[in-house]
Amino acid sequence: MKNAITKDIINHLEFLGYTIEIEENDTSDILTCMNDARSNVMVLISAGFVLFSSRYLVEIDKPTIELYKIIGEINSKTNISKWYLSTSSKNEMVVAVEGYLYGYEKLALGRVLEAMERDYILNMPKIRALKEGRKQ
C-alpha cells in the first residue's frame, strides 16, 4: 500500500461491514467498498487526502434545468457531501456524491460516511421523483 493510513481505513471499513477490493497506482490506494446495508463507496487515498465517492444510477435520459436546480439546492444544504452529475461507462446518467477528509481519525471517518448516507437518504427521492414526473 502506498499510504500509511490505508490499513487503518481498511480496518475501519471492514468493521462497518464493507467488503473491500484494493488497487494501487504510483501514489494512491484505491478501495472499492461494497456493503449490503449501506451505500457502496470508492475511497481514494493519496498523500493523506481521503476522498469518498458513491455513484447512483438515475433513470433520467438527459439532465434538465430542474435537475440542476435540485443538485444546487442539495449542495447548498449539505455540509460534508457534495453532489454532481456524471455518466457511467455505459453513458447512463449517475449522481455522484463525494466527501473527504485529511488523514485518518476514527470519529471523523465515521462522521463523513454517516453524513453521506444521511444526505443520500434525505435527498435522492427528490431526484428520483423527476423520473416519475412529480415534485418533492
C-alpha positions in Angstrom: 0.0 0.0 0.0 1.2 3.5 -0.9 -0.2 5.4 2.1 0.4 4.8 5.8 -3.2 5.4 6.7 -4.7 2.9 4.2 -4.6 -0.1 6.6 -6.4 1.9 9.3 -9.1 2.9 6.9 -9.5 -0.6 5.6 -9.9 -2.0 9.2 -12.5 0.7 9.9 -14.5 -0.1 6.8 -14.3 -3.8 7.4 -15.6 -3.2 10.9 -18.6 -1.4 9.3 -19.3 -4.5 7.2 -17.7 -3.5 3.9 -16.0 -6.0 1.6 -13.0 -4.3 0.1 -11.0 -4.6 -3.1 -7.7 -2.8 -3.2 -5.9 -1.3 -6.1 -2.7 0.8 -6.2 -1.2 3.3 -8.7 2.0 5.3 -8.4 0.9 7.4 -5.5 -2.6 6.3 -4.5 -4.5 3.5 -2.9 -8.0 2.9 -4.3 -10.5 1.0 -2.3 -13.7 -0.3 -3.8 -16.0 -1.0 -0.8 -19.2 -3.0 -1.1 -21.9 -3.3 1.6 -25.4 -4.8 1.6 -26.8 -2.4 4.2 -25.1 0.9 3.2 -24.2 2.7 0.0 -21.2 1.3 -1.8 -18.2 3.7 -1.8 -14.9 4.1 -3.6 -12.1 5.5 -1.5 -9.1 7.2 -3.0 -6.2 7.7 -0.6 -3.3 9.9 -1.7 -0.7 11.8 0.4 -3.0 11.8 3.4 -6.0 13.0 1.5 -9.0 10.7 1.6 -11.8 11.1 -1.0 -15.0 9.1 -0.6 -17.3 8.7 -3.7 -20.6 7.0 -4.2 -22.4 6.8 -7.5 -26.1 6.2 -8.1 -27.7 5.4 -11.4 -30.7 7.7 -12.1 -33.1 6.7 -14.8 -33.3 10.1 -16.4 -32.5 10.3 -20.1 -30.9 13.8 -20.0 -30.3 16.5 -17.4 -32.9 19.2 -17.1 -32.8 22.6 -15.5 -35.0 21.3 -12.7 -32.4 18.5 -12.1 -29.6 21.0 -11.9 -31.7 23.2 -9.5 -32.2 20.2 -7.2 -28.5 19.4 -7.2 -27.7 23.0 -6.4 -30.2 23.0 -3.5 -28.8 19.8 -2.1 -25.2 21.3 -2.3 -26.3 24.4 -0.5 -27.7 22.4 2.4 -25.1 19.7 2.8 -22.0 20.3 5.0 -19.9 17.3 4.2 -21.1 15.8 0.9 -21.1 17.4 -2.5 -23.3 16.2 -5.3 -22.8 16.4 -9.1 -24.0 14.7 -12.3 -21.8 12.4 -14.2 -22.2 9.5 -16.7 -21.3 5.8 -16.3 -19.1 3.8 -18.7 -22.3 2.8 -20.5 -23.2 6.5 -20.9 -26.0 6.3 -18.3 -26.7 9.3 -16.1 -25.4 9.0 -12.5 -25.4 11.2 -9.4 -22.0 11.2 -7.7 -21.9 12.0 -4.0 -18.4 12.8 -2.6 -17.0 13.6 0.8 -13.4 13.9 2.0 -11.1 14.3 5.0 -7.4 14.6 5.6 -5.7 11.8 7.4 -7.3 9.1 9.4 -9.2 9.8 12.6 -11.8 7.2 13.6 -14.6 9.6 14.6 -14.1 11.8 11.6 -14.2 8.9 9.1 -17.4 7.6 10.7 -19.0 11.1 10.5 -18.2 11.6 6.9 -19.7 8.2 5.9 -22.8 8.7 8.1 -23.3 12.2 6.7 -23.0 11.0 3.1 -25.5 8.2 3.8 -27.9 10.5 5.5 -27.7 13.0 2.7 -28.4 10.2 0.2 -31.5 9.0 2.1 -32.9 12.5 2.5 -32.2 13.8 -1.0 -32.2 11.1 -3.6 -36.0 10.8 -3.5 -36.1 14.4 -4.9 -34.1 13.3 -7.9 -35.9 10.0 -8.4 -39.2 11.9 -8.4 -38.2 13.7 -11.6 -38.3 10.5 -13.5 -41.8 9.9 -12.3 -42.8 13.5 -13.2 -43.6 14.7 -9.7 -42.0 17.2 -7.4 -40.9 16.5 -3.9 
